[in-house]
Amino acid sequence: MKTSDLGTALGYEPVQQDYTDREISSGYTSDLLSDVMANAAENCVLVTIQAHKNTIAVSSMAGISAIVICNSRPLPEDMIQAAAGEQIALFLTEKNQFTVSGEIYNRLKTE
């Protein structure tokens, strides 16, 4: 699955278009950023409700390709700008983390 498939195939709303369209190898769901740093795989998609600039910094350090923010959390402009600057895809959905994690898992499993 490519990063852009999160929008086109799964229907999550892309928040900004300045990202590298990479292959996603896995997903990781967590709201604890230290957990993400320690355990998220490179080229994964992060599923979280952490809608702030630090999520981008951690994702960049961990080599995360994309972030899906759940529960329609409002996204601050500095987070959106940081994602664009780091070429990390940022998506928004009204769905909860359980649902999004299942959707991504099922999509990755079929490819």
Backbone as CSV, one residue per row, in Angstrom:
resi,resn,N_x,N_y,N_z,CA_x,CA_y,CA_z,C_x,C_y,C_z
1,MET,0.849,-1.173,0.000,0.000,0.000,0.000,0.896,1.238,0.000
2,LYS,0.534,2.194,-0.803,1.251,3.467,-0.848,0.605,4.445,0.138
3,THR,1.362,5.440,0.514,0.863,6.463,1.426,-0.427,7.094,0.909
4,SER,-0.469,7.395,-0.377,-1.645,8.046,-0.966,-2.896,7.185,-0.886
5,ASP,-2.736,5.860,-0.775,-3.886,4.956,-0.649,-4.687,5.204,0.622
6,LEU,-4.069,5.804,1.619,-4.812,6.123,2.846,-5.955,7.074,2.531
7,GLY,-5.756,7.934,1.567,-6.815,8.849,1.139,-7.696,8.241,0.071
8,THR,-7.075,7.711,-0.977,-7.856,7.232,-2.121,-8.597,5.931,-1.842
9,ALA,-7.962,4.970,-1.211,-8.587,3.664,-0.997,-9.341,3.560,0.330
10,LEU,-8.830,4.226,1.365,-9.451,4.100,2.683,-10.307,5.303,3.060
11,GLY,-10.203,6.375,2.309,-11.099,7.511,2.497,-10.752,8.480,3.600
12,TYR,-9.516,8.435,4.103,-9.119,9.409,5.115,-8.811,10.736,4.416
13,GLU,-9.099,11.824,5.078,-8.951,13.155,4.475,-7.491,13.609,4.527
14,PRO,-6.867,13.826,3.360,-5.498,14.345,3.380,-5.511,15.802,3.847
15,VAL,-4.657,16.126,4.792,-4.637,17.456,5.370,-3.678,18.371,4.605
16,GLN,-2.624,17.805,4.081,-1.671,18.566,3.270,-1.096,17.623,2.210
17,GLN,-0.670,18.183,1.096,-0.238,17.380,-0.055,1.285,17.278,-0.195
18,ASP,2.032,17.917,0.676,3.496,17.910,0.575,4.076,16.727,1.336
19,TYR,4.034,15.550,0.692,4.625,14.370,1.312,5.176,13.443,0.238
20,THR,6.092,12.586,0.635,6.643,11.576,-0.255,5.702,10.379,-0.240
21,ASP,5.266,9.961,-1.422,4.333,8.832,-1.534,5.124,7.526,-1.467
22,ARG,5.297,7.022,-0.259,6.121,5.835,-0.005,5.276,4.582,0.170
23,GLU,5.928,3.447,0.082,5.298,2.175,0.416,5.180,2.087,1.933
24,ILE,4.004,1.712,2.392,3.782,1.518,3.827,3.921,0.030,4.119
25,SER,4.777,-0.296,5.064,5.055,-1.696,5.372,4.225,-2.231,6.537
26,SER,3.762,-1.334,7.412,3.001,-1.759,8.591,2.314,-0.545,9.202
27,GLY,1.640,-0.787,10.309,0.992,0.284,11.044,1.329,0.183,12.519
28,TYR,1.149,1.281,13.222,1.359,1.297,14.665,0.341,2.246,15.287
29,THR,-0.327,1.789,16.329,-1.353,2.585,16.994,-0.916,2.873,18.425
30,SER,-0.775,4.159,18.731,-0.392,4.547,20.083,-0.602,6.042,20.258
31,ASP,-0.872,6.441,21.492,-0.973,7.852,21.846,0.186,8.286,22.739
32,LEU,1.044,7.366,23.077,2.195,7.654,23.924,3.417,7.798,23.011
33,LEU,3.890,9.011,22.827,4.936,9.265,21.840,6.249,8.555,22.165
34,SER,6.565,8.355,23.431,7.773,7.595,23.767,7.626,6.136,23.322
35,ASP,6.427,5.605,23.378,6.154,4.256,22.885,6.336,4.197,21.369
36,VAL,5.859,5.217,20.678,6.013,5.284,19.220,7.491,5.307,18.861
37,MET,8.277,6.139,19.540,9.717,6.227,19.270,10.398,4.884,19.458
38,ALA,10.009,4.157,20.493,10.673,2.901,20.822,10.219,1.728,19.964
39,ASN,8.986,1.769,19.445,8.433,0.552,18.850,7.892,0.648,17.434
40,ALA,7.649,1.822,16.918,7.090,1.932,15.567,8.148,1.570,14.527
41,ALA,7.730,0.832,13.520,8.641,0.427,12.450,8.794,1.546,11.425
42,GLU,9.935,1.585,10.793,10.169,2.541,9.717,9.181,2.276,8.584
43,ASN,8.766,3.323,7.916,7.811,3.254,6.797,6.443,2.729,7.201
44,CYS,6.055,2.958,8.442,4.723,2.555,8.883,3.794,3.765,8.879
45,VAL,2.527,3.493,9.141,1.550,4.558,9.341,1.202,4.576,10.828
46,LEU,1.232,5.757,11.420,0.892,5.925,12.828,-0.577,6.296,12.937
47,VAL,-1.302,5.566,13.765,-2.711,5.849,14.048,-2.763,6.385,15.474
48,THR,-3.292,7.613,15.638,-3.225,8.274,16.939,-4.286,9.365,17.060
49,ILE,-4.425,9.895,18.259,-5.237,11.094,18.475,-4.361,12.269,18.895
50,GLN,-3.046,12.076,18.898,-2.109,13.116,19.321,-1.946,14.156,18.218
51,ALA,-2.741,15.204,18.278,-2.767,16.240,17.249,-1.956,17.452,17.690
52,HIS,-0.630,17.313,17.642,0.252,18.435,17.943,1.598,18.229,17.256
53,LYS,2.380,19.267,17.235,3.644,19.302,16.493,4.635,18.217,16.938
54,ASN,4.621,17.849,18.203,5.553,16.828,18.691,5.326,15.480,18.018
55,THR,4.115,15.205,17.588,3.824,13.953,16.883,4.611,13.900,15.577
56,ILE,4.764,15.027,14.919,5.534,15.085,13.679,7.015,14.859,13.968
57,ALA,7.529,15.496,15.006,8.941,15.331,15.358,9.274,13.875,15.662
58,VAL,8.436,13.223,16.437,8.650,11.812,16.774,8.542,10.952,15.517
59,SER,7.568,11.235,14.683,7.392,10.468,13.451,8.589,10.610,12.526
60,SER,9.128,11.788,12.449,10.310,12.015,11.622,11.496,11.208,12.151
61,MET,11.707,11.239,13.448,12.805,10.484,14.051,12.643,8.981,13.844
62,ALA,11.410,8.492,13.871,11.140,7.062,13.746,11.041,6.597,12.289
63,GLY,11.045,7.523,11.339,10.942,7.145,9.939,9.537,6.760,9.514
64,ILE,8.541,7.316,10.194,7.137,7.025,9.894,6.729,7.762,8.625
65,SER,6.014,7.064,7.736,5.612,7.627,6.442,4.363,8.481,6.511
66,ALA,3.430,8.105,7.382,2.137,8.786,7.413,1.545,8.716,8.810
67,ILE,0.670,9.678,9.085,-0.042,9.736,10.362,-1.520,9.893,10.058
68,VAL,-2.346,9.096,10.729,-3.797,9.251,10.647,-4.270,9.715,12.025
69,ILE,-4.829,10.911,12.066,-5.379,11.462,13.301,-6.862,11.083,13.344
70,CYS,-7.264,10.441,14.413,-8.630,9.907,14.548,-9.537,10.848,15.352
71,ASN,-10.812,10.515,15.346,-11.844,11.216,16.116,-11.998,12.688,15.731
72,SER,-11.670,13.011,14.484,-11.820,14.384,13.969,-11.171,15.435,14.870
73,ARG,-10.036,15.096,15.443,-9.324,16.054,16.299,-8.932,17.288,15.486
74,PRO,-9.081,18.467,16.034,-8.624,19.658,15.314,-7.093,19.655,15.224
75,LEU,-6.582,20.020,14.059,-5.143,20.014,13.837,-4.601,21.440,13.833
76,PRO,-3.631,21.724,14.699,-3.054,23.064,14.711,-2.213,23.300,13.459
77,GLU,-2.166,24.534,13.034,-1.444,24.890,11.812,0.042,24.537,11.900
78,ASP,0.654,24.677,13.080,2.079,24.347,13.180,2.334,22.856,12.977
79,MET,1.378,22.026,13.310,1.513,20.588,13.047,1.452,20.308,11.549
80,ILE,0.515,20.939,10.877,0.354,20.753,9.431,1.610,21.226,8.705
81,GLN,2.126,22.372,9.091,3.340,22.907,8.470,4.549,22.012,8.737
82,ALA,4.648,21.479,9.949,5.759,20.588,10.285,5.695,19.307,9.463
83,ALA,4.491,18.772,9.275,4.327,17.559,8.462,4.782,17.813,7.029
84,ALA,4.388,18.936,6.474,4.802,19.291,5.109,6.318,19.437,5.041
85,GLY,6.897,20.083,6.021,8.343,20.275,6.052,9.121,18.980,6.155
86,GLU,8.551,17.996,6.814,9.202,16.691,6.985,8.768,15.682,5.920
87,GLN,7.893,16.108,4.994,7.384,15.230,3.931,6.657,14.006,4.493
88,ILE,5.938,14.206,5.610,5.137,13.141,6.228,3.679,13.395,5.886
89,ALA,3.021,12.374,5.357,1.602,12.491,5.018,0.790,12.602,6.300
90,LEU,-0.219,13.444,6.265,-1.070,13.674,7.425,-2.521,13.565,6.982
91,PHE,-3.248,12.659,7.622,-4.641,12.408,7.283,-5.507,12.571,8.519
92,LEU,-6.780,12.881,8.287,-7.750,13.073,9.357,-8.969,12.206,9.073
93,THR,-9.547,11.632,10.123,-10.765,10.856,9.985,-11.627,11.013,11.232
94,GLU,-12.922,10.823,11.050,-13.839,10.856,12.196,-13.874,9.509,12.907
95,LYS,-13.311,8.478,12.279,-13.326,7.123,12.854,-12.400,7.033,14.066
96,ASN,-12.657,6.025,14.905,-11.801,5.840,16.078,-10.577,4.991,15.737
97,GLN,-9.651,4.902,16.651,-8.389,4.208,16.414,-8.565,2.712,16.165
98,PHE,-9.495,2.096,16.836,-9.737,0.668,16.648,-10.158,0.389,15.212
99,THR,-11.111,1.173,14.718,-11.618,0.995,13.366,-10.531,1.256,12.329
100,VAL,-9.819,2.349,12.482,-8.765,2.706,11.524,-7.663,1.650,11.518
101,SER,-7.265,1.181,12.679,-6.227,0.150,12.755,-6.657,-1.108,12.013
102,GLY,-7.913,-1.502,12.190,-8.436,-2.675,11.491,-8.471,-2.479,9.989
103,GLU,-8.881,-1.298,9.546,-8.932,-1.013,8.111,-7.546,-1.070,7.483
104,ILE,-6.584,-0.479,8.141,-5.215,-0.481,7.614,-4.648,-1.896,7.641
105,TYR,-4.860,-2.596,8.721,-4.374,-3.990,8.813,-4.959,-4.825,7.677
106,ASN,-6.257,-4.750,7.463,-6.877,-5.550,6.418,-6.360,-5.173,5.024
107,ARG,-6.128,-3.906,4.792,-5.597,-3.464,3.503,-4.171,-3.993,3.292
108,LEU,-3.341,-3.898,4.313,-1.967,-4.396,4.197,-1.933,-5.920,4.035
109,LYS,-2.835,-6.590,4.684,-2.890,-8.050,4.646,-3.232,-8.571,3.246
110,THR,-4.032,-7.827,2.510,-4.466,-8.283,1.182,-3.462,-7.942,0.090
111,GLU,-2.435,-7.191,0.394,-1.454,-6.811,-0.640,-0.247,-7.681,-0.624
